Amino acid sequence: MKLQTRSFVLILLIAISLSACKDKETIDQAAIDKQKIETYLADNGLEALSTPSGLHYIIHNAGDSRKPSINSRVSVAYKGYFLDNTVFDESDLIDFQLGQVIRGWQEGIQLIGEGGNITLFVPSSLGYGSQQNGSIPANSVLIFEVTLFSFS
């Protein structure tokens, strides 16, 4: 019986240790992303605001006072690029449910009204995380220039 108890305790300790390592990795990636964003902003002479989640943003034009919600259908133009300024995607007009895109867009687009324009600096945790998505490598910080045309 004692051997079973020891085995159980050992397995429990290993599980706790592994979970602590995973939390540390998450915290480290958030810190890495934050540093990358802050370095990019400093190197380019930009000042941005940030949210508690780690999203950094610059509102160029706030647009109308009425803003979309997470349940809104929005029409936007955007350009997405990496920190080295390589463009990975862009569109002159795209419509989608705001609740069905990356969290960085969900948060950021709600900060502007129709006619508004914003630059979003999206840490990997609010983008595609530790998963590669097409041409976007895992743990990528992404920058998006977004213009909100309309929402309903």
C-alpha positions in Angstrom: 0.0 0.0 0.0 2.8 2.4 0.8 4.4 1.8 -2.6 1.1 2.8 -4.3 0.9 5.9 -2.1 4.4 6.9 -3.0 3.8 6.3 -6.7 0.7 8.5 -6.5 2.5 11.3 -4.7 5.4 11.1 -7.2 3.0 11.3 -10.2 1.2 14.2 -8.5 4.5 16.1 -8.0 5.6 15.5 -11.6 2.2 16.8 -12.9 2.5 19.9 -10.7 6.0 20.5 -11.8 5.1 20.2 -15.5 2.1 22.5 -15.1 4.4 25.1 -13.3 6.8 24.9 -16.2 4.0 25.5 -18.7 2.8 28.6 -16.8 6.4 29.9 -16.7 6.7 29.4 -20.5 3.4 31.3 -21.0 4.7 34.1 -18.8 8.0 34.2 -20.6 6.4 34.3 -24.0 4.2 37.2 -22.9 7.3 39.1 -21.6 9.1 38.3 -24.8 6.2 39.6 -26.9 5.9 42.8 -24.8 9.6 43.5 -25.2 9.4 43.0 -28.9 6.5 45.4 -29.2 8.1 48.0 -27.0 11.4 47.8 -29.0 9.5 48.1 -32.3 7.6 51.2 -31.0 10.8 52.8 -29.7 12.8 52.1 -32.8 10.0 53.7 -34.9 9.4 56.6 -32.7 5.8 55.5 -31.9 3.8 55.9 -28.7 1.0 53.4 -28.1 -1.5 52.7 -25.4 -2.0 49.2 -24.1 -4.8 47.0 -22.6 -4.4 44.7 -19.6 -4.3 41.7 -22.0 -1.1 43.1 -23.7 -2.6 44.5 -26.8 -0.8 47.8 -27.8 -2.6 50.2 -30.1 -2.5 53.6 -31.8 -5.8 55.2 -32.7 -5.2 57.4 -35.7 -8.9 58.4 -36.1 -11.5 57.4 -33.5 -14.3 57.5 -36.0 -17.9 57.8 -34.8 -18.8 57.7 -31.1 -20.8 54.5 -31.5 -18.5 51.4 -31.4 -19.0 47.8 -32.4 -19.5 45.0 -29.9 -18.1 41.5 -29.9 -21.4 40.4 -31.5 -21.2 42.9 -34.4 -20.7 42.1 -38.1 -18.0 44.5 -39.3 -16.6 45.7 -42.6 -12.9 46.6 -42.6 -9.9 47.2 -44.7 -6.6 46.0 -43.2 -2.9 45.2 -43.7 -1.1 42.7 -41.6 2.6 42.6 -41.2 5.4 41.3 -39.0 7.8 43.3 -36.9 10.3 43.3 -39.8 7.6 45.1 -41.8 7.0 42.2 -44.1 3.3 42.2 -45.2 1.7 38.8 -44.8 -1.9 39.7 -45.6 -4.2 42.6 -46.7 -7.6 43.4 -47.9 -9.4 46.5 -49.2 -12.7 45.2 -47.9 -13.7 42.2 -45.8 -16.8 41.4 -43.7 -16.9 39.1 -40.7 -18.4 38.5 -37.2 -16.1 40.2 -34.8 -16.4 37.4 -32.3 -14.9 34.9 -34.8 -11.5 36.5 -35.3 -8.3 36.6 -33.3 -8.6 38.2 -29.8 -6.4 41.1 -30.8 -8.9 42.2 -33.4 -11.8 41.5 -31.1 -10.4 43.9 -28.5 -8.9 46.5 -30.9 -11.7 47.0 -33.3 -14.1 47.7 -30.5 -11.9 50.8 -29.6 -13.0 52.7 -32.8 -16.2 53.7 -34.5 -17.2 53.8 -38.1 -14.6 55.6 -40.2 -12.0 54.9 -37.5 -8.5 53.8 -38.1 -6.2 52.0 -35.7 -2.9 50.2 -35.6 -2.8 47.1 -33.5 0.3 45.5 -32.1 -0.9 42.0 -31.3 1.1 39.7 -28.9 1.1 36.1 -29.9 -1.3 35.2 -27.1 -3.9 37.4 -28.8 -3.1 36.2 -32.3 -2.3 32.6 -33.2 -0.3 31.7 -30.1 2.1 28.8 -30.3 0.5 27.4 -33.4 1.7 28.2 -37.0 -1.1 29.5 -39.1 -0.3 29.5 -42.8 2.6 31.8 -43.4 2.5 33.1 -39.8 5.0 31.3 -37.6 4.2 30.2 -34.1 4.6 32.9 -31.3 4.5 35.8 -33.8 3.8 39.3 -32.8 1.6 40.8 -35.5 0.9 44.4 -36.5 -2.4 45.3 -38.2 -3.5 48.6 -39.7 -7.3 48.5 -39.7 -10.0 50.9 -41.0 -13.5 50.2 -39.8 -16.0 51.1 -42.6 -19.2 49.9 -41.0 -20.8 47.5 -38.5 -24.2 46.1 -37.6 
